[in-house]
C-alpha cells in the first residue's frame, strides 16, 4: 500500500508478500477491499489510543482540545496508510465491495474516536469556557475541526502553487484559522490571552514525546 497505492494492490501481491497461496488468502478475505478495511480498523484503534492519551492531558478545556489536535496530526503523519484507509473504504468503487457488518464496525470505531473529543467540548460548556450557538451541538463543532484538519493533511499531497496564492506556511495558516474560529466562539482562554505555542510544546513533551522524536528523525533524514 505504501509503495504502490491501493489501486495497484492485488490479491496476488498480498499472497506473494505473505508467502501463502492466493487460495489461502481468500479463505480470510474475499477481496482486497476487505483487506483495506481491516487495515483501516487497525488504524482506528491506534488513533483511539492517541486520543486516549490526549484525553488524559491535564489543562484547561482549550488546552485539552489542543492535545487532540496534535494527536490527530501525529497519528496522520506517522500512520499515513492507515489514516487514508479510513476514507478510502468509504469511496466510490470500494465501499460496495465491503460487507455491511464491516462498515458498521468501522462507523462504530470512528464514532468512539470522535466521541473522545466531544467529552472535552462538553467539559468546556460545563465549566463556562464555551457557549455554543443554539443550532450547534458539540458533535457539530468536532466535525468542523475534523473537516478542516483533514483538508489540511490531504492538501499537503498536492503540489499547488501555494506561494503564488499568497499562502505561506500551510500548517501555521490552519492553526491561525482554528484559533480565530475558537476565539470567535468565545472559547476561553482566548489566544490573545494565552501562550498556546508553549502549551503545544508541553503537550509534545508530556503526551507525545516518542511521536515528536520520530517525526523529528524523519525530517532530519529528508533534510540530509
C-alpha positions in Angstrom: 0.0 0.0 0.0 2.7 2.5 1.0 4.9 1.7 -2.0 2.3 1.3 -4.8 -1.0 2.7 -3.6 -4.3 0.9 -3.2 -5.1 0.9 -7.0 -2.0 -1.2 -7.7 -2.6 -3.6 -4.8 -4.0 -7.1 -5.7 -4.5 -10.4 -4.0 -1.6 -11.8 -5.9 0.8 -9.3 -4.4 -0.7 -9.8 -1.0 -0.2 -13.6 -1.3 3.4 -13.1 -2.5 4.2 -10.8 0.4 2.6 -13.1 2.9 4.2 -16.2 1.3 0.9 -18.0 1.2 -1.1 -19.2 -1.7 -3.8 -16.9 -3.1 -6.4 -19.5 -2.2 -5.3 -19.3 1.5 -5.7 -15.6 1.4 -9.2 -15.9 0.0 -10.1 -18.1 3.0 -9.7 -15.0 5.1 -10.5 -12.1 2.8 -13.0 -12.1 -0.1 -11.3 -9.2 -1.9 -8.5 -6.6 -1.5 -11.2 -4.1 -0.3 -11.8 -6.3 2.8 -8.0 -6.3 3.4 -8.1 -2.5 3.3 -11.0 -2.4 5.8 -9.0 -4.5 8.3 -6.0 -2.1 7.9 -8.4 0.8 8.5 -9.8 -0.8 11.6 -6.3 -1.4 13.0 -5.6 2.3 12.3 -8.7 3.5 14.1 -7.7 1.6 17.2 -4.3 3.2 17.1 -5.9 6.6 16.5 -8.1 5.9 19.5 -5.0 5.2 21.6 -3.6 8.6 20.6 -6.8 10.3 21.7 -6.9 8.4 25.0 -3.5 10.0 25.8 -4.8 13.4 24.7 -7.9 13.0 26.9 -5.6 12.3 29.9 -3.7 15.6 29.4 -4.2 17.9 32.4 -5.0 21.5 31.5 -7.9 23.9 30.8 -10.5 22.8 28.3 -8.9 24.6 25.3 -5.5 23.2 26.1 -7.0 19.8 26.2 -8.6 20.4 22.8 -5.2 21.3 21.5 -3.9 17.9 22.7 -6.5 16.3 20.5 -5.5 18.4 17.5 -1.8 17.5 17.9 -2.7 13.8 18.5 -4.7 13.8 15.2 -1.7 15.4 13.4 0.9 13.0 14.8 -1.3 9.9 14.1 -2.0 11.0 10.5 1.7 11.7 9.8 3.1 8.6 11.4 0.4 6.2 10.1 -0.4 7.7 6.7 -1.6 4.4 5.0 -3.9 3.6 7.9 -5.2 7.1 8.1 -6.0 7.4 4.4 -7.6 3.9 4.5 -10.3 5.4 6.8 -11.5 7.4 3.9 -10.7 5.1 1.0 -13.1 2.4 2.4 -15.9 4.9 2.0 -15.1 6.0 -1.5 -17.0 5.0 -4.7 -15.9 1.7 -6.2 -14.6 0.5 -2.8 -17.4 0.7 -0.3 -19.8 -1.5 -2.2 -17.3 -4.4 -2.1 -17.1 -4.4 1.7 -19.6 -6.1 3.9 -22.3 -4.2 5.7 -21.1 -5.7 9.0 -17.6 -4.3 8.5 -18.9 -0.9 7.5 -21.0 -0.9 10.7 -17.9 -1.8 12.8 -15.9 0.9 11.1 -18.6 3.5 11.8 -18.7 2.5 15.5 -15.0 2.7 15.9 -14.8 6.1 14.2 -17.6 7.4 16.5 -15.7 6.2 19.5 -12.6 8.1 18.3 -14.5 11.4 17.8 -16.6 11.0 21.0 -13.4 11.4 23.0 -13.2 15.0 21.6 -16.8 15.6 22.4 -16.0 14.9 26.0 -13.7 18.0 26.1 -16.3 20.2 24.4 -18.9 19.2 26.9 -16.4 19.9 29.7 -15.8 23.4 28.3 -19.5 24.1 28.2 -20.0 22.8 31.8 -17.1 25.0 33.0 -18.4 28.1 31.4 -15.4 28.3 29.0 -17.6 27.9 25.9 -21.2 28.7 24.9 -22.3 27.2 21.6 -24.9 28.8 19.3 -28.3 27.3 19.7 -28.1 25.5 16.3 -24.7 23.9 17.0 -24.1 20.7 19.1 -20.7 19.6 20.4 -20.7 16.9 17.7 -21.1 19.6 15.0 -18.2 21.5 16.3 -16.0 18.4 16.5 -17.0 17.6 12.9 -15.9 21.1 11.8 -12.5 20.6 13.5 -12.1 17.2 11.8 -13.0 18.5 8.4 -10.6 21.5 8.5 -7.7 19.4 9.8 -8.3 16.5 7.3 -8.4 19.1 4.5 -5.0 20.4 5.6 -3.5 17.0 5.7 -4.8 15.9 2.3 -3.8 19.2 0.6 -0.2 18.5 1.6 -0.2 15.8 -1.0 -1.0 18.2 -3.9 1.6 20.4 -5.5 -0.5 23.6 -5.8 1.4 26.9 -6.1 0.7 27.9 -2.5 3.3 30.6 -2.5 1.9 32.2 -5.7 -1.5 32.2 -4.0 -0.1 34.3 -1.2 -0.1 31.4 1.3 3.0 31.0 3.4 3.3 28.1 5.9 0.2 25.9 5.4 0.4 24.3 8.8 0.7 27.7 10.5 -2.1 29.1 8.4 -4.5 26.4 9.5 -3.6 26.9 13.2 -4.3 30.6 12.8 -7.7 29.9 11.3 -8.6 27.4 14.0 -7.5 29.9 16.7 -9.7 32.5 15.1 -12.6 30.1 15.0 -12.3 29.3 18.7 -11.8 32.9 19.6 -14.9 33.8 17.6 -16.9 31.3 19.6 -15.6 32.9 22.7 -13.8 29.7 23.9 -11.7 30.8 26.8 -8.9 31.5 27.3 -8.7 33.5 24.1 -5.5 33.2 22.0 -4.6 36.8 22.8 -4.5 35.9 26.5 -2.7 32.6 26.5 0.5 31.2 25.1 -0.8 28.2 23.1 2.6 27.7 21.4 4.1 27.0 24.8 1.2 24.6 25.5 1.9 22.7 22.3 5.5 22.2 23.4 4.3 20.9 26.7 1.8 18.5 25.1 4.6 17.2 22.8 6.9 16.8 25.8 4.3 15.2 28.2 1.9 13.3 26.0 3.6 12.5 22.7 7.4 12.5 23.3 8.1 9.4 21.2 6.0 10.7 18.3 7.7 14.1 18.3 11.1 12.3 18.2 10.0 10.1 15.4 8.8 13.0 13.3 12.0 15.0 14.0 14.0 12.0 12.9 12.1 11.8 9.6 12.6 15.5 9.0 16.3 15.1 9.6 16.5 12.2 7.2 14.7 14.1 4.5 16.9 17.2 5.0 20.1 15.1 4.6 
